[in-house]
Amino acid sequence: MNNGAVGHRRWLLHPTKLNFATGDTPRANSLGVFLSGSQSFSGDKVAWPNSGYIPYQLLPSSNRWSLSFANASFANTIVSMKNKTTGQSYSVSLEAVRPNYGWDTIVFKPSGLSRSKPSKDQEIEVKVKNVKIGSTEKDFTYIVKIFDPNT
């Protein structure tokens, strides 16, 4: 799968979008995102996986994680990830930044992070540094808690 821009995800998680439409055939899918209606958003970023608890089954199958912020520049951004449960750090590769899919987004892939059923909850710390918003730089740190909902 070659979807470094994670375009559909960016539109579906766009926090001010209110209405969507979808259509499917056996060979194609269409997603309508330019529909009327919007809502306010009081947060600042949108991450996937999000901070907090996430069942391991919902981890991205492409292993592409993302963080979006309105009108951001990710030109000098550095992403690091560490398993706070085991102490393991992951090397992270960045996808090319692609505009025009909802908010500006950085997409990153941790190497060695398992998507398998965990024997116990795993706390993954994500640090995204040097995000330029206007004339200032901002850092984000959040914890993704991967768990098995059947235990």
Secondary structure per residue as TSV (DSSP state, phi and psi in degrees):
chain	resnum	aa	ss	phi	psi
A	1	M	-	360.0	126.4
A	2	N	-	-115.4	80.9
A	3	N	-	-131.8	58.7
A	4	G	T	-59.8	-24.0
A	5	A	T	-81.5	-14.3
A	6	V	-	40.5	50.5
A	7	G	H	-59.7	-48.2
A	8	H	H	-61.9	-42.2
A	9	R	H	-58.6	-44.4
A	10	R	H	-62.3	-39.9
A	11	W	H	-70.6	-45.7
A	12	L	H	-66.7	-27.6
A	13	L	T	-97.5	4.7
A	14	H	-	-62.2	116.8
A	15	P	T	-71.3	-15.8
A	16	T	T	-98.9	-7.1
A	17	K	B	-72.6	139.2
A	18	L	-	-115.2	-35.4
A	19	N	-	-123.4	137.9
A	20	F	-	-134.2	161.8
A	21	A	E	-141.7	149.4
A	22	T	E	-141.4	150.7
A	23	G	E	-145.6	144.5
A	24	D	E	-134.3	147.3
A	25	T	-	-128.3	173.1
A	26	P	S	-60.1	-18.8
A	27	R	S	-118.7	-4.3
A	28	A	-	-154.1	162.4
A	29	N	E	-136.7	144.0
A	30	S	E	-129.5	136.4
A	31	L	E	-121.3	120.1
A	32	G	E	-94.8	117.0
A	33	V	-	-120.5	-14.8
A	34	F	-	-94.6	57.0
A	35	L	-	-104.8	165.5
A	36	S	S	-71.1	158.7
A	37	G	-	101.6	135.3
A	38	S	B	-151.5	166.6
A	39	Q	-	-138.2	162.2
A	40	S	-	-80.8	160.4
A	41	F	-	-137.5	123.7
A	42	S	-	-97.3	-5.0
A	43	G	-	-83.4	-171.6
A	44	D	S	-120.2	-37.4
A	45	K	-	-127.5	163.9
A	46	V	E	-130.6	119.2
A	47	A	E	-116.2	146.3
A	48	W	E	-139.5	123.9
A	49	P	S	-60.3	152.6
A	50	N	-	-78.2	165.2
A	51	S	S	-69.4	151.7
A	52	G	E	97.9	-161.7
A	53	Y	E	-80.1	139.8
A	54	I	E	-144.3	129.2
A	55	P	E	-62.5	140.6
A	56	Y	G	-58.4	-27.5
A	57	Q	G	-66.7	-19.3
A	58	L	G	-97.1	3.2
A	59	L	S	-61.6	145.8
A	60	P	-	-60.3	127.2
A	61	S	T	-64.0	-27.0
A	62	S	T	-82.7	-5.5
A	63	N	-	62.2	22.7
A	64	R	-	-96.0	116.8
A	65	W	E	-99.4	160.5
A	66	S	E	-151.8	156.0
A	67	L	E	-137.7	128.0
A	68	S	E	-116.9	147.6
A	69	F	E	-153.5	136.3
A	70	A	T	-64.2	133.7
A	71	N	T	55.5	40.7
A	72	A	E	-100.4	154.8
A	73	S	E	-117.0	129.3
A	74	F	-	-109.3	22.5
A	75	A	T	-59.7	-37.0
A	76	N	T	-115.9	21.8
A	77	T	-	-75.6	141.0
A	78	I	E	-119.8	131.8
A	79	V	E	-117.2	133.4
A	80	S	E	-133.3	151.8
A	81	M	E	-139.2	139.8
A	82	K	E	-142.5	137.5
A	83	N	E	-83.0	107.0
A	84	K	T	-70.8	-19.0
A	85	T	T	-76.4	-43.3
A	86	T	T	-105.0	-16.6
A	87	G	-	87.5	-2.9
A	88	Q	-	-73.1	131.4
A	89	S	E	-97.0	148.7
A	90	Y	E	-113.4	139.1
A	91	S	E	-76.1	144.6
A	92	V	E	-126.2	128.6
A	93	S	E	-106.1	146.1
A	94	L	E	-104.0	138.2
A	95	E	-	-80.9	158.8
A	96	A	-	-61.5	136.7
A	97	V	-	-72.9	128.3
A	98	R	-	-123.0	124.5
A	99	P	-	-81.3	176.0
A	100	N	S	75.8	23.1
A	101	Y	S	-128.7	79.6
A	102	G	S	69.4	-145.1
A	103	W	S	-68.3	159.0
A	104	D	E	-61.1	138.7
A	105	T	E	-142.8	140.2
A	106	I	E	-105.9	133.5
A	107	V	E	-116.1	130.2
A	108	F	E	-138.2	150.2
A	109	K	E	-123.5	114.2
A	110	P	E	-79.2	133.3
A	111	S	E	-91.8	129.0
A	112	G	S	92.5	-3.1
A	113	L	-	-79.0	119.2
A	114	S	-	-76.4	141.2
A	115	R	-	-102.3	7.6
A	116	S	S	-77.4	165.3
A	117	K	-	-58.0	122.1
A	118	P	-	-80.4	145.2
A	119	S	S	-73.9	-23.1
A	120	K	S	-151.9	165.1
A	121	D	-	-55.6	141.3
A	122	Q	E	-117.9	129.5
A	123	E	E	-103.6	114.6
A	124	I	E	-105.1	117.8
A	125	E	E	-90.0	127.2
A	126	V	E	-113.3	126.9
A	127	K	E	-119.9	124.3
A	128	V	E	-120.7	110.3
A	129	K	E	-112.4	151.6
A	130	N	E	68.7	44.4
A	131	V	E	-87.6	119.9
A	132	K	E	-90.0	123.0
A	133	I	E	-126.7	108.5
A	134	G	T	66.5	-125.5
A	135	S	T	-102.6	6.1
A	136	T	E	-115.0	157.0
A	137	E	E	-106.2	142.9
A	138	K	E	-130.7	144.7
A	139	D	E	-112.7	146.8
A	140	F	E	-125.1	134.6
A	141	T	E	-132.3	130.6
A	142	Y	E	-149.8	160.5
A	143	I	E	-113.1	128.6
A	144	V	E	-105.3	121.8
A	145	K	E	-103.4	104.5
A	146	I	E	-87.4	129.0
A	147	F	E	-141.8	163.9
A	148	D	-	-98.4	112.7
A	149	P	T	-68.7	-10.9
A	150	N	T	-94.2	8.2
A	151	T	-	-117.8	360.0
